Amino acid sequence: MESLFVVHVEQDGLRCDLRGDVLKAGVHDGITYPCDHLVVTYTLENRAAVPCYVFNRGHSNARSTLGYVEQRPDGVVELSQKACLPPPDCPPTYAPVLPRVSVLKPGERQTESVYFELPLKAHTPFDFCFSESEMAPLAGSQMEFRLGYLRADEAGGEDGVPMPAQVRENDTLPAALARRQRFLSSGLQALPSGAVRPVAPWS
């Protein structure tokens, strides 16, 4: 694999080692990849005295992968695992789209790899809110990977959002908690060549 970046982050009692690589199309470890992928791998360790809820299990009731891609207003392409809120004009759904979490207890570690097909294409749990013609192509030369989380001791209801009495692996949390999540970040990194390929909107 072609290495893109290696970053070490410590924040809120969490220790995170992040790396980004490009996996070329082909057969790797017995798996066939028909196209190149940008792979973000991280090892997260909880050194705090309380559990941490990590938004890296996707969303319920949504056709979504575990990794999201968005164009930010500042021109940066954001790759993420996080809790997402619906766009303002998104039509209501019969079943709510809610973020799922993994639970990292004190002293525990987890290692995850997130695969993004290249060239990158905008994707969130709320793709259904937009038509193809409304999906603007990605552009830019920089990216940032962000991993959303909440510590159990700061997930109370000071903003009126109720928390479940017990949070277990793969549970959903109230969508409004997306506003309260914090992020572990790779910082700004250069996009690999060919990572974005602007496509004209459908006429």
Secondary structure, 3 states (H helix, E strand, C coil): CEEEEEEEEEECCEEEEEEEEEECCEEECCEEECCCEEEEEEEEEECCCCCEEECCCCECCCCCCCCEEEECCCCCEEEEECCCCCCCCCCCCCCCCCEECEEECCCCEEEEEEEEECCCCCECCCHHHCCHHHCCCCCCCEEEEEEEEEEHHHCCCCCCCCCCCCCCCCCECCHHHHHCCEEEECCCEECCCCCCCCCCCCC
